[in-house]
Amino acid sequence: MLEDELALANELADAADGIALRWFRKASLEVRTKADTTPVTQADLEIESMVREALRERHPDDAILGEEHGETGEGARLWVLDPIDGTKNFADGVQVWATLIALVVEGRVQLGVASAPALGERYEAARGSGARLNGEPIRVSGTSELDQAFFCFAELEAWVGGPHWDAVVDLMRSTRRTRGFGDYWAHLLVARGSADLAVEPELSTWDWAALQVIVEEAGGRMTTLDGGPPVHRGSVVTTNSVLHDIVLARLRA
């Protein structure tokens, strides 16, 4: 059940919350652009360093994969960390950002924590134990008709001119409601039953690992556009399960 590991992930998320909130909306916050053109702040770097140090002390034989410092170590257990998912929001003073911590055992994500202190939200899940928001169980919606669905997406420019652009537009026109909620939050809105589907053209492992187990333990599905398991820098489609095959078919059209 990995109860000790889930407790540790929550402990690390508490510490990450403290670091992030000290920097959030501070005039002295510095934002740098990395080689891949994505932003990084002092908060990202401090959180990742803190988590890595704690994991090396508590689980020295485990590997660690983080957005800022890559992968270290090797073995059957891999901790996956995104110190601040939604760094652009964080830098702009928008509350929608979170620290994501996951544990992968023999290639499968076994637990995940997503902590969004500026929203007062902590999501968590472990395989076989269900998913929770602030300690309360969450479940995906039962929406079964596309014209009744709430569709979330990230930046539209990532789709414009690509092979799936027409299909995405068609999907937007076919659903009841659309909103540009991106990053971790879109997928966890599906997990808690507030939205019904979310799609993104490309996510890194640290972006989706913690979310996958939370979504699946809440009864949802997360795959690539091709219907396979999520992969590093691959597409991600998250739904309430009922709509999944319908959404994939529309996106492939």
Secondary structure as GFF3:
##gff-version 3
##sequence-region A 1 253
A	DSSP	alpha_helix	3	23	.	.	.	ID=ss1
A	DSSP	beta_strand	31	33	.	.	.	ID=ss2
A	DSSP	beta_strand	39	41	.	.	.	ID=ss3
A	DSSP	alpha_helix	42	58	.	.	.	ID=ss4
A	DSSP	beta_strand	63	66	.	.	.	ID=ss5
A	DSSP	beta_strand	70	72	.	.	.	ID=ss6
A	DSSP	beta_strand	77	85	.	.	.	ID=ss7
A	DSSP	alpha_helix	87	92	.	.	.	ID=ss8
A	DSSP	beta_strand	98	105	.	.	.	ID=ss9
A	DSSP	beta_strand	108	116	.	.	.	ID=ss10
A	DSSP	beta_strand	121	126	.	.	.	ID=ss11
A	DSSP	beta_strand	131	133	.	.	.	ID=ss12
A	DSSP	beta_strand	136	137	.	.	.	ID=ss13
A	DSSP	three_ten_helix	146	148	.	.	.	ID=ss14
A	DSSP	beta_strand	150	153	.	.	.	ID=ss15
A	DSSP	three_ten_helix	156	158	.	.	.	ID=ss16
A	DSSP	alpha_helix	165	174	.	.	.	ID=ss17
A	DSSP	beta_strand	177	179	.	.	.	ID=ss18
A	DSSP	alpha_helix	183	191	.	.	.	ID=ss19
A	DSSP	beta_strand	197	203	.	.	.	ID=ss20
A	DSSP	alpha_helix	205	217	.	.	.	ID=ss21
A	DSSP	beta_strand	221	223	.	.	.	ID=ss22
A	DSSP	beta_strand	234	239	.	.	.	ID=ss23
A	DSSP	alpha_helix	244	252	.	.	.	ID=ss24
###
